[in-house]
């Protein structure tokens, strides 16, 4: 189920926001990620992504892992986000955790809580 919400716009003319996309009314939708089918990965814990239309494209964010992807449609953005999640999981899983920097280490620890490759 998609639950839309509106982000409060920053007061016009304010230079206090480092996020220019918040300076206009922005609609975001929360999407529940429940499967990676047909890929051989299992969701251990359902998690949410945020979809936002940005000009002519859609951006899907998984803020917890600091990952995002774009697409011409909402569906394509979510598909591309799932692809990025799997690629990041596979890449970081191929390294010993002692070899990873703080950001990638945080990402793989979080992804291992929500994704598992099916043998």
GIVENNOR-V944905 format. One record per backbone hydrogen bond with DSSP energy under -1.0 kcal/mol. NH is the residue of the N-H (numbers start at 1). CO is the residue of the C=O. Records with the same first field share a line. If there is no record, write none. Layout:
# GIVENNOR-V944905
NH: CO  CO
This chain:
# GIVENNOR-V944905
3: 30
5: 28
7: 26
10: 22
14: 11
22: 19
23: 20
28: 5
29: 51
30: 3
31: 49
33: 47
39: 36
41: 39
42: 116
44: 114
47: 33
49: 31
50: 61
51: 29
52: 59
54: 57
57: 54
58: 71
59: 52
60: 69
61: 50
62: 67
66: 63
67: 62
69: 60
71: 58
77: 73
78: 74
79: 75
80: 76
81: 77
82: 78
83: 79
84: 80
85: 81
86: 82
87: 83
88: 84
89: 85
90: 86
91: 87
92: 88
93: 89
94: 90
95: 92
99: 96
100: 97
105: 101
106: 102
107: 103
108: 104
109: 105
110: 106
111: 107
112: 108
113: 110
114: 111
115: 111
116: 42
118: 40
